[in-house]
Amino acid sequence: MHLRERVFQVLEAQEYKGTLAHIVRISIAILIVANVLALVAESHFPDDSPIHRWFELFEAVSVAVFTVEYLLRLWVCTNHPESGGPILGRLRYAFQALPLIDVAAILPFFVGGFDLRAIRALRLFRLMRVLKLGRHSKSLRLLVTVLKNRSADLISTFFVLLILLIVSAVLMFHAEHNAQPDTFSTVSDALWWGVMTLTTGGYGDIAPITIFGKTVAGIIAILGVGMFALPAGIIATGYAETLKPPLVASCPHCGKNIGIV
């Protein structure tokens, strides 16, 4: 077997169950989690603490591993049947979601040496490493498949939810603006109230006091509970459809398979 094909099986072929592939995937997943834990732990020490040297060393080793992993994936991606050639295939691969996350995970290390405050914000992309777990988790890949299959239904639901939010904010603004000009001074303030109501997060310091405002608030709160239950039902249906094995129809006369129902 060619070396590139072997590396492709270990890194990219999800159906490949070899021992080496299993070890590589588990090791990278552990390294990703360790990086996120290190990012949290690092914040507990002052900037001049000597322990930061160990964190920097750990980050350097991690970035080296992630960089080698990314370059290897870029090298072997053309082994995929639908790659599209050595140049176009690699360009297509490089601009996919997971490879872009891989780049975002290692980019802060290479730009961190610049003394620019704006550049330092890129270190937040270190959190992207936890998203790399999706590449090594069957459950997360299943979730992505479900979301893709039910994307149209989910988008429609969120669009209706957005309309409900805007309508509720406009109604509440006109109901409460005269009674509470400081609290509901603009529709934007009412939008914040709408978000808190639809998500059942509570009003905080924003609450209606007029009868019409309270009536609108009650209706919106009830509708909000139902609207947020819809995405859960859609995702549950998507899981059931994805996990359900396809039914193969057979000819009643000869018994041959004639297609998938």
Backbone bond lengths (Angstrom), bond angles and torsions (degrees), N, CA, C in turn:
res aa  C-N    CA-C-N  psi(-1)  N-CA   C-N-CA  omega(-1)  CA-C   N-CA-C  phi
1 M - - - 1.453 - - 1.530 109.68 -
2 H 1.335 115.34 135.78 1.455 120.98 179.36 1.523 109.88 -64.46
3 L 1.334 116.72 147.96 1.449 121.88 -176.93 1.526 111.48 -59.77
4 R 1.334 116.26 -42.37 1.460 118.89 -178.26 1.524 111.39 -64.94
5 E 1.318 116.68 -37.48 1.458 120.34 177.81 1.526 110.72 -65.19
6 R 1.333 115.81 -38.32 1.454 120.26 178.71 1.527 110.85 -65.35
7 V 1.331 116.81 -44.20 1.472 120.62 178.38 1.521 110.29 -65.21
8 F 1.323 116.75 -37.52 1.468 120.82 178.18 1.522 110.88 -60.82
9 Q 1.319 116.64 -42.92 1.460 120.48 179.31 1.525 111.18 -63.46
10 V 1.315 116.42 -39.57 1.460 120.05 -177.22 1.527 111.42 -70.93
11 L 1.348 116.95 -39.89 1.460 120.29 -172.68 1.517 114.31 -94.87
12 E 1.317 118.02 -38.74 1.452 120.48 -168.46 1.521 114.87 -113.50
13 A 1.327 118.87 -31.50 1.458 121.04 -175.62 1.523 109.72 -76.91
14 Q 1.331 116.35 100.68 1.459 119.85 -174.91 1.530 111.96 -68.68
15 E 1.329 116.53 -24.70 1.464 118.94 -179.49 1.522 112.32 -80.03
16 Y 1.338 116.28 -9.33 1.467 119.94 -179.37 1.526 108.93 -77.86
17 K 1.315 117.97 126.13 1.465 123.62 -173.66 1.522 112.41 -111.73
18 G 1.313 118.29 25.11 1.453 120.45 -178.09 1.520 112.43 -66.72
19 T 1.330 115.11 157.85 1.470 120.63 -179.19 1.523 111.72 -62.79
20 L 1.340 116.54 -43.07 1.457 120.01 -178.92 1.525 110.95 -62.56
21 A 1.325 117.24 -43.10 1.463 120.65 179.08 1.522 110.62 -61.76
22 H 1.320 116.45 -40.93 1.461 120.50 179.44 1.527 110.91 -63.79
23 I 1.323 116.62 -42.85 1.469 120.64 179.88 1.524 110.60 -64.54
24 V 1.342 116.80 -43.08 1.462 120.71 -178.81 1.524 110.53 -63.35
25 R 1.332 116.93 -45.48 1.464 119.81 -177.42 1.520 111.45 -65.95
26 I 1.313 117.22 -42.70 1.464 120.44 179.27 1.531 110.36 -65.62
27 S 1.337 116.98 -40.81 1.461 120.53 -178.75 1.518 111.43 -64.17
28 I 1.332 116.84 -43.38 1.459 119.86 179.83 1.523 110.43 -66.74
29 A 1.334 116.80 -39.58 1.464 119.98 178.19 1.523 110.94 -61.87
30 I 1.323 117.07 -42.20 1.473 120.73 177.90 1.526 110.48 -63.92
31 L 1.328 116.43 -40.67 1.467 120.00 179.55 1.527 110.97 -64.60
32 I 1.322 117.33 -37.63 1.460 120.96 178.86 1.524 110.21 -63.83
33 V 1.330 116.36 -47.86 1.459 120.32 179.35 1.524 110.71 -62.54
34 A 1.321 116.70 -40.51 1.464 120.66 178.91 1.523 111.19 -62.48
35 N 1.332 117.64 -36.59 1.464 120.70 177.95 1.522 111.83 -65.58
36 V 1.317 116.22 -41.32 1.464 119.43 178.86 1.525 110.64 -66.34
37 L 1.329 116.91 -41.43 1.462 120.72 177.39 1.534 110.92 -63.81
38 A 1.337 115.85 -38.92 1.467 119.68 178.00 1.526 110.94 -64.91
39 L 1.330 116.75 -37.56 1.458 120.68 178.42 1.519 110.71 -62.54
40 V 1.336 116.56 -39.12 1.470 120.60 178.14 1.530 110.28 -70.39
41 A 1.333 115.75 -45.84 1.474 119.59 -177.30 1.518 111.69 -64.86
42 E 1.315 117.72 -34.52 1.466 121.65 -177.22 1.518 111.98 -61.41
43 S 1.343 116.17 -30.16 1.463 119.59 -178.08 1.523 112.89 -71.94
44 H 1.327 118.08 -11.92 1.467 121.45 -178.34 1.535 112.39 -87.07
45 F 1.324 116.96 -3.27 1.462 119.78 -178.04 1.533 109.89 -115.67
46 P 1.328 118.15 144.14 1.475 119.91 177.97 1.525 111.13 -63.98
47 D 1.322 115.48 159.60 1.463 120.64 -174.99 1.525 112.67 -62.17
48 D 1.325 117.39 -28.97 1.465 120.00 -177.70 1.526 112.59 -93.15
49 S 1.326 117.65 11.46 1.461 120.24 -179.23 1.535 110.66 -72.63
50 P 1.350 118.42 137.73 1.473 120.91 179.81 1.534 113.43 -63.13
51 I 1.316 116.49 -20.88 1.459 119.11 -176.80 1.525 112.03 -68.15
52 H 1.337 116.62 -18.38 1.460 119.77 178.65 1.532 111.13 -63.34
53 R 1.320 116.93 -25.37 1.471 119.06 176.78 1.519 110.69 -62.86
54 W 1.338 116.94 -37.79 1.460 120.36 178.41 1.527 111.39 -69.90
55 F 1.323 115.49 -37.21 1.457 118.63 175.95 1.532 110.80 -63.89
56 E 1.324 116.17 -40.83 1.463 119.90 179.21 1.527 111.54 -65.99
57 L 1.326 116.06 -38.92 1.458 119.74 177.06 1.524 110.99 -64.56
58 F 1.320 116.02 -43.52 1.466 120.24 178.59 1.526 110.97 -62.97
59 E 1.332 116.61 -39.29 1.460 120.07 178.36 1.531 110.73 -65.61
60 A 1.331 116.94 -40.08 1.465 120.57 179.98 1.530 110.91 -62.83
61 V 1.331 116.24 -43.81 1.470 120.12 178.22 1.522 110.45 -64.29
62 S 1.326 115.99 -43.42 1.465 120.23 -179.37 1.519 111.38 -62.39
63 V 1.329 116.33 -45.69 1.461 120.27 -179.70 1.525 110.44 -63.07
64 A 1.330 117.05 -37.52 1.465 120.13 177.26 1.529 110.61 -61.08
65 V 1.325 116.74 -43.89 1.468 120.66 178.79 1.526 110.31 -64.48
66 F 1.345 117.04 -46.84 1.460 120.32 -178.68 1.534 111.45 -64.92
67 T 1.322 116.96 -34.72 1.462 120.21 179.06 1.523 110.90 -67.68
68 V 1.323 116.32 -44.92 1.470 120.29 177.32 1.520 109.99 -61.78
69 E 1.324 116.55 -41.55 1.465 120.39 178.69 1.522 111.04 -60.37
70 Y 1.342 116.52 -46.00 1.458 120.32 -179.44 1.529 111.44 -63.33
71 L 1.334 116.89 -44.75 1.475 120.25 -179.27 1.525 110.93 -64.33
72 L 1.322 117.20 -38.25 1.459 120.28 177.76 1.530 110.66 -65.96
73 R 1.321 117.14 -41.78 1.466 119.78 178.04 1.524 110.33 -63.93
74 L 1.336 116.77 -39.06 1.462 120.36 177.90 1.522 110.59 -65.99
75 W 1.323 117.38 -32.20 1.468 121.86 179.94 1.534 111.58 -71.97
76 V 1.315 116.88 -40.40 1.466 119.97 -172.62 1.517 113.36 -95.74
77 C 1.334 118.67 -3.39 1.461 119.58 -175.22 1.520 112.58 -63.20
78 T 1.334 117.57 -23.46 1.463 120.12 179.87 1.527 112.06 -71.38
79 N 1.322 118.81 -10.48 1.455 121.26 175.54 1.519 112.37 -74.55
80 H 1.322 116.25 -12.96 1.458 119.19 176.93 1.520 109.11 -69.26
81 P 1.344 118.03 137.67 1.476 120.69 -176.71 1.521 114.05 -57.19
82 E 1.333 118.19 -28.70 1.460 121.33 -176.54 1.528 111.94 -107.29
83 S 1.313 116.86 27.87 1.469 120.09 -175.46 1.526 112.38 -68.36
84 G 1.326 117.74 -41.39 1.463 120.34 178.05 1.512 114.45 92.27
85 G 1.330 118.83 21.31 1.456 120.70 176.93 1.506 112.41 105.97
86 P 1.349 116.04 165.21 1.475 120.01 -175.00 1.517 114.52 -67.08
87 I 1.320 119.32 -33.38 1.464 121.10 -177.83 1.527 111.08 -92.76
88 L 1.332 115.64 -56.74 1.463 119.87 -179.29 1.519 110.97 -63.23
89 G 1.329 116.30 -36.85 1.462 119.93 179.71 1.522 112.36 -63.00
90 R 1.321 115.75 -42.24 1.466 119.28 179.45 1.532 111.52 -70.53
91 L 1.342 117.31 -34.52 1.461 119.71 176.58 1.530 110.59 -65.93
92 R 1.337 115.69 -42.38 1.462 118.60 177.03 1.520 111.12 -61.65
93 Y 1.303 115.73 -42.52 1.470 119.83 -179.25 1.528 110.78 -64.05
94 A 1.334 116.29 -43.21 1.464 120.38 -174.56 1.523 112.27 -63.26
95 F 1.334 117.46 -25.90 1.463 120.64 -177.08 1.523 112.69 -102.86
96 Q 1.311 117.14 14.24 1.453 120.19 172.04 1.522 110.08 -80.85
97 A 1.336 116.55 166.76 1.464 121.24 -172.59 1.530 112.40 -61.66
98 L 1.324 117.73 -51.94 1.464 120.03 -175.58 1.527 112.78 -65.89
99 P 1.332 119.76 -43.94 1.472 118.31 175.59 1.527 113.19 -61.50
100 L 1.323 117.57 -35.72 1.467 119.62 177.32 1.525 110.79 -65.71
101 I 1.334 116.73 -35.98 1.463 120.17 175.38 1.526 110.03 -65.33
102 D 1.348 116.14 -39.67 1.462 119.62 177.04 1.527 111.44 -58.03
103 V 1.348 115.93 -43.77 1.465 119.95 179.83 1.528 110.67 -67.15
104 A 1.340 116.70 -42.39 1.463 120.37 179.59 1.516 111.62 -62.93
105 A 1.336 117.14 -28.35 1.461 121.00 -178.93 1.527 112.32 -72.70
106 I 1.336 117.36 -30.02 1.464 120.20 -176.69 1.529 112.48 -104.25
107 L 1.336 117.23 -14.94 1.468 120.44 -175.96 1.527 113.51 -59.39
108 P 1.356 119.93 -42.80 1.478 118.48 -177.37 1.521 114.14 -58.56
109 F 1.322 117.50 -30.13 1.469 120.03 -179.51 1.523 110.76 -65.30
110 F 1.322 117.53 -39.14 1.463 121.45 -175.19 1.523 112.48 -81.13
111 V 1.339 117.93 -23.28 1.465 120.09 178.94 1.516 111.75 -102.13
112 G 1.342 117.72 -3.87 1.460 120.48 -176.46 1.507 114.24 -68.40
113 G 1.326 118.67 -16.28 1.464 120.49 -178.49 1.511 114.16 -75.18
114 F 1.347 117.28 -14.58 1.457 120.12 179.51 1.525 110.30 -77.74
115 D 1.324 115.36 140.70 1.464 119.77 -179.88 1.526 109.47 -90.44
116 L 1.313 115.38 62.37 1.456 121.63 178.81 1.523 108.11 -125.54
117 R 1.323 116.30 126.54 1.462 119.39 -176.09 1.524 111.43 -65.07
118 A 1.336 116.59 -35.45 1.457 118.83 179.68 1.518 111.08 -66.42
119 I 1.327 116.51 -38.29 1.454 120.26 179.58 1.527 111.00 -65.46
120 R 1.331 116.60 -34.36 1.463 119.88 -178.34 1.524 111.23 -62.19
121 A 1.338 116.52 -24.21 1.466 118.91 178.59 1.520 111.86 -64.46
122 L 1.339 116.39 -22.02 1.463 119.61 178.90 1.520 112.35 -64.99
123 R 1.327 116.48 -16.25 1.464 118.28 177.82 1.524 111.76 -63.84
124 L 1.330 116.21 -19.18 1.458 118.90 175.85 1.519 111.54 -61.94
125 F 1.336 116.62 -24.00 1.460 119.95 179.85 1.522 111.89 -68.50
126 R 1.345 117.18 -8.25 1.460 118.11 174.89 1.523 110.85 -60.83
127 L 1.340 115.62 -24.90 1.467 119.10 176.64 1.524 111.65 -66.30
128 M 1.329 117.01 -18.36 1.457 120.36 178.45 1.529 111.55 -62.28
129 R 1.318 117.11 -20.56 1.453 118.98 -177.49 1.518 111.79 -63.19
130 V 1.317 116.68 -29.13 1.457 118.19 178.69 1.528 110.30 -69.21
131 L 1.337 117.43 -27.49 1.456 120.20 177.24 1.520 111.60 -70.91
132 K 1.330 117.01 -21.75 1.451 120.14 177.23 1.521 111.44 -65.34
133 L 1.348 116.81 -16.46 1.463 119.35 177.53 1.522 110.84 -62.11
134 G 1.334 116.64 -26.47 1.454 119.09 179.40 1.515 112.97 -59.72
135 R 1.321 116.88 -28.95 1.457 120.70 178.59 1.524 111.38 -70.28
136 H 1.324 116.69 -25.28 1.454 120.93 -175.03 1.529 112.64 -110.17
137 S 1.326 118.07 8.35 1.452 121.63 -178.54 1.524 110.37 -119.29
138 K 1.321 116.27 121.82 1.457 121.02 178.57 1.523 110.65 -65.24
139 S 1.338 116.75 -37.85 1.455 121.04 -178.03 1.527 111.11 -65.15
140 L 1.343 117.15 -41.83 1.461 119.85 179.55 1.525 111.53 -69.50
141 R 1.332 116.66 -34.49 1.474 119.22 175.87 1.517 110.26 -65.67
142 L 1.333 116.59 -36.83 1.459 120.27 176.71 1.519 110.83 -64.26
143 L 1.339 116.57 -41.43 1.459 120.26 178.13 1.517 111.14 -61.80
144 V 1.336 117.43 -42.43 1.465 120.70 178.74 1.526 110.17 -62.10
145 T 1.339 117.55 -40.95 1.460 121.53 178.14 1.520 111.15 -61.61
146 V 1.322 116.13 -44.25 1.466 120.62 179.49 1.519 110.70 -62.53
147 L 1.328 117.43 -44.25 1.464 120.95 -179.87 1.520 111.45 -63.90
148 K 1.333 116.95 -37.29 1.461 119.95 177.32 1.523 111.07 -66.52
149 N 1.333 116.54 -43.62 1.463 120.36 -177.62 1.526 112.46 -66.72
150 R 1.323 116.61 -32.13 1.465 120.46 -177.05 1.523 111.88 -108.81
151 S 1.322 116.88 20.29 1.469 120.61 -175.77 1.525 112.28 -61.61
152 A 1.332 117.72 -39.34 1.467 120.19 -178.86 1.526 111.07 -62.89
153 D 1.337 116.90 -44.05 1.466 120.33 179.35 1.527 111.14 -65.61
154 L 1.333 116.66 -41.13 1.465 120.08 -179.19 1.526 111.59 -66.49
155 I 1.338 115.92 -40.90 1.471 119.50 179.07 1.521 110.32 -63.78
156 S 1.343 116.82 -40.85 1.467 120.44 178.37 1.525 111.04 -62.38
157 T 1.329 116.14 -41.38 1.467 120.44 179.52 1.523 111.61 -63.91
158 F 1.323 116.97 -45.50 1.463 120.22 -179.59 1.532 111.41 -68.81
159 F 1.342 116.44 -29.64 1.462 119.64 176.81 1.529 110.13 -67.47
160 V 1.335 116.53 -43.18 1.470 120.28 176.48 1.521 110.27 -63.89
161 L 1.329 116.98 -39.01 1.464 121.26 178.29 1.530 110.94 -63.38
162 L 1.327 116.38 -39.31 1.465 120.60 177.87 1.532 110.83 -64.29
163 I 1.343 116.30 -42.65 1.461 119.86 177.86 1.524 110.45 -61.93
164 L 1.344 116.12 -43.78 1.457 120.57 178.29 1.526 111.41 -60.49
165 L 1.319 116.90 -39.64 1.460 121.61 178.98 1.521 111.15 -63.20
166 I 1.330 116.87 -46.00 1.469 120.66 -178.48 1.526 111.24 -66.29
167 V 1.337 116.14 -44.54 1.470 120.13 179.85 1.525 110.45 -62.15
168 S 1.322 117.31 -44.56 1.458 120.54 -179.72 1.525 111.13 -63.69
169 A 1.331 117.01 -37.83 1.459 120.21 -179.96 1.527 111.25 -66.61
170 V 1.326 116.73 -41.81 1.466 120.21 179.90 1.530 110.46 -66.05
171 L 1.348 116.56 -44.27 1.464 119.70 178.15 1.521 111.53 -61.40
172 M 1.325 116.59 -44.23 1.463 120.14 -178.50 1.527 111.00 -66.85
173 F 1.314 117.47 -36.12 1.465 120.39 178.78 1.525 110.32 -61.64
174 H 1.324 117.09 -46.83 1.463 120.32 -178.91 1.528 111.71 -71.95
175 A 1.331 117.20 -26.08 1.461 120.28 179.76 1.521 111.95 -78.21
176 E 1.334 117.32 -33.51 1.463 120.75 -170.94 1.527 115.09 -113.52
177 H 1.310 117.65 -9.51 1.473 119.10 -173.19 1.527 112.05 -61.90
178 N 1.326 117.08 -43.23 1.466 119.20 -179.08 1.521 111.75 -70.62
179 A 1.322 117.06 -34.97 1.466 120.64 -178.99 1.523 111.82 -78.21
180 Q 1.344 117.07 -35.07 1.478 121.69 -178.51 1.529 109.41 -133.29
181 P 1.323 117.95 72.24 1.473 119.83 -176.93 1.527 113.89 -63.50
182 D 1.323 117.38 -26.74 1.467 119.71 179.58 1.524 111.80 -80.97
183 T 1.319 116.68 -34.80 1.467 120.57 -177.72 1.521 111.46 -79.84
184 F 1.344 116.15 -45.85 1.461 121.30 178.80 1.523 108.45 -111.20
185 S 1.324 115.68 63.61 1.462 120.41 -176.62 1.514 112.67 -76.42
186 T 1.336 117.50 -29.50 1.464 122.01 -179.71 1.520 109.44 -138.95
187 V 1.321 115.45 168.26 1.458 120.19 175.59 1.527 110.31 -65.84
188 S 1.323 116.57 -27.91 1.470 119.68 177.87 1.531 111.03 -62.70
189 D 1.337 116.90 -39.67 1.458 119.93 175.64 1.520 110.60 -62.60
190 A 1.317 115.71 -40.10 1.461 119.80 178.49 1.527 110.97 -68.08
191 L 1.325 117.23 -31.32 1.468 120.02 176.26 1.519 110.73 -63.62
192 W 1.331 116.51 -41.04 1.463 119.72 177.42 1.528 110.43 -62.50
193 W 1.327 115.87 -41.47 1.461 119.70 175.60 1.525 110.00 -59.97
194 G 1.352 116.61 -42.56 1.463 120.26 -179.34 1.513 112.49 -61.92
195 V 1.330 116.50 -41.29 1.468 120.03 178.05 1.517 110.63 -62.06
196 M 1.321 117.03 -44.31 1.463 120.76 -179.88 1.527 111.87 -64.85
197 T 1.335 115.99 -34.74 1.462 119.53 -179.32 1.525 111.72 -75.17
198 L 1.324 117.08 -46.48 1.461 120.63 -178.00 1.520 112.00 -66.35
199 T 1.317 116.83 -30.38 1.465 119.86 179.26 1.521 112.02 -93.76
200 T 1.333 116.64 6.18 1.476 123.22 -178.99 1.524 110.84 52.78
201 G 1.323 116.87 35.50 1.452 120.74 179.05 1.525 113.32 -85.20
202 G 1.328 116.37 -10.36 1.463 118.94 -179.14 1.516 111.20 96.59
203 Y 1.314 116.72 153.48 1.455 121.70 -176.07 1.525 113.02 -75.00
204 G 1.317 117.48 -30.02 1.456 119.67 -171.01 1.516 108.56 71.37
205 D 1.319 116.99 -121.76 1.463 120.72 179.20 1.520 111.82 -98.95
206 I 1.337 117.33 13.00 1.463 121.29 179.55 1.523 108.34 -118.53
207 A 1.342 116.94 116.70 1.460 121.25 -179.31 1.517 109.08 -150.00
208 P 1.328 117.87 143.27 1.461 120.60 178.43 1.532 111.22 -73.65
209 I 1.328 116.28 149.91 1.467 120.46 178.42 1.529 111.96 -124.13
210 T 1.332 118.30 -16.28 1.457 120.59 178.74 1.524 109.64 -84.94
211 I 1.331 115.52 160.10 1.473 120.35 -179.60 1.524 110.19 -64.13
212 F 1.338 115.99 -45.05 1.465 118.73 -179.92 1.533 110.75 -64.07
213 G 1.327 116.50 -40.04 1.464 120.14 179.06 1.509 112.15 -64.00
214 K 1.330 116.83 -41.77 1.464 120.18 178.35 1.527 111.25 -66.37
215 T 1.333 116.52 -36.74 1.475 120.15 177.72 1.522 110.60 -64.09
216 V 1.336 116.00 -46.24 1.464 120.17 177.05 1.526 110.81 -60.32
217 A 1.334 116.45 -42.52 1.461 120.53 -179.00 1.524 111.19 -61.82
218 G 1.333 116.84 -42.15 1.462 120.04 179.45 1.506 112.33 -63.87
219 I 1.333 116.52 -44.00 1.475 120.10 -179.96 1.527 110.58 -64.68
220 I 1.320 116.63 -44.37 1.460 120.70 -178.96 1.524 110.93 -64.32
221 A 1.335 117.20 -39.48 1.463 120.38 179.68 1.520 110.90 -62.92
222 I 1.344 116.83 -41.66 1.470 120.36 179.34 1.527 110.53 -67.37
223 L 1.332 116.22 -44.11 1.465 119.29 178.51 1.525 111.47 -64.26
224 G 1.331 115.92 -34.90 1.455 119.65 -179.20 1.516 112.38 -62.69
225 V 1.333 116.48 -39.33 1.471 119.49 178.55 1.519 110.32 -61.53
226 G 1.345 116.11 -44.16 1.460 119.46 179.79 1.511 113.26 -67.87
227 M 1.347 116.41 -38.19 1.458 119.70 -178.16 1.518 111.62 -67.27
228 F 1.328 117.63 -36.93 1.460 119.65 -179.79 1.528 111.61 -78.23
229 A 1.324 117.37 -14.66 1.468 119.66 174.80 1.525 111.08 -80.05
230 L 1.328 117.51 -23.77 1.468 120.69 -178.46 1.528 113.23 -61.57
231 P 1.349 119.83 -49.82 1.471 118.89 178.89 1.521 113.03 -57.87
232 A 1.344 116.85 -36.45 1.466 119.63 178.76 1.518 110.62 -63.43
233 G 1.343 116.71 -42.04 1.463 120.02 177.87 1.515 112.46 -66.06
234 I 1.340 116.36 -39.21 1.466 120.05 179.98 1.528 110.23 -64.75
235 I 1.332 116.57 -43.52 1.470 120.17 179.76 1.522 110.66 -66.23
236 A 1.335 117.20 -39.60 1.464 120.33 178.29 1.531 110.78 -62.57
237 T 1.327 116.70 -41.17 1.464 120.32 176.72 1.520 111.07 -64.35
238 G 1.336 115.97 -38.94 1.458 119.81 178.04 1.517 112.20 -62.84
239 Y 1.331 116.73 -40.99 1.468 120.29 176.05 1.524 110.78 -61.10
240 A 1.332 116.56 -44.75 1.463 120.28 -178.55 1.532 111.23 -62.26
241 E 1.338 116.41 -40.87 1.464 120.05 -179.94 1.523 111.64 -69.70
242 T 1.342 116.60 -38.11 1.461 119.88 -177.64 1.518 111.64 -71.55
243 L 1.320 116.93 -39.89 1.459 120.75 -177.17 1.525 112.91 -81.55
244 K 1.332 117.50 -17.73 1.463 120.64 -179.28 1.521 109.77 -73.85
245 P 1.336 118.89 126.90 1.468 120.04 179.69 1.520 110.77 -67.67
246 P 1.341 118.10 144.11 1.458 120.57 -179.23 1.522 111.61 -66.94
247 L 1.347 115.86 144.21 1.463 121.58 178.08 1.520 109.03 -92.06
248 V 1.314 115.48 125.71 1.459 121.61 -179.36 1.512 109.04 -99.67
249 A 1.339 115.87 121.82 1.461 120.61 179.17 1.526 109.80 -83.48
250 S 1.301 115.52 144.24 1.459 120.79 179.06 1.520 110.06 -125.35
251 C 1.323 115.12 152.51 1.458 121.81 -179.95 1.532 109.48 -69.70
252 P 1.343 118.02 128.24 1.468 119.71 -179.13 1.520 113.95 -67.64
253 H 1.345 117.44 -15.01 1.462 120.80 -176.74 1.530 112.62 -95.18
254 C 1.366 114.67 -49.26 1.469 118.05 -176.23 1.523 113.42 -103.90
255 G 1.349 116.95 -15.97 1.456 119.86 179.23 1.515 115.02 84.48
256 K 1.313 119.50 0.59 1.459 122.22 -179.44 1.533 110.98 -76.62
257 N 1.336 114.86 149.51 1.462 120.05 176.95 1.523 109.93 -70.53
258 I 1.314 116.67 132.34 1.465 120.51 -177.47 1.532 112.40 -115.91
259 G 1.318 117.50 1.07 1.465 119.92 175.70 1.501 111.60 145.40
260 I 1.348 114.42 175.72 1.454 122.44 -179.63 1.516 109.25 -97.98
261 V 1.328 116.26 129.61 1.452 121.65 -179.35 1.531 109.50 -79.72
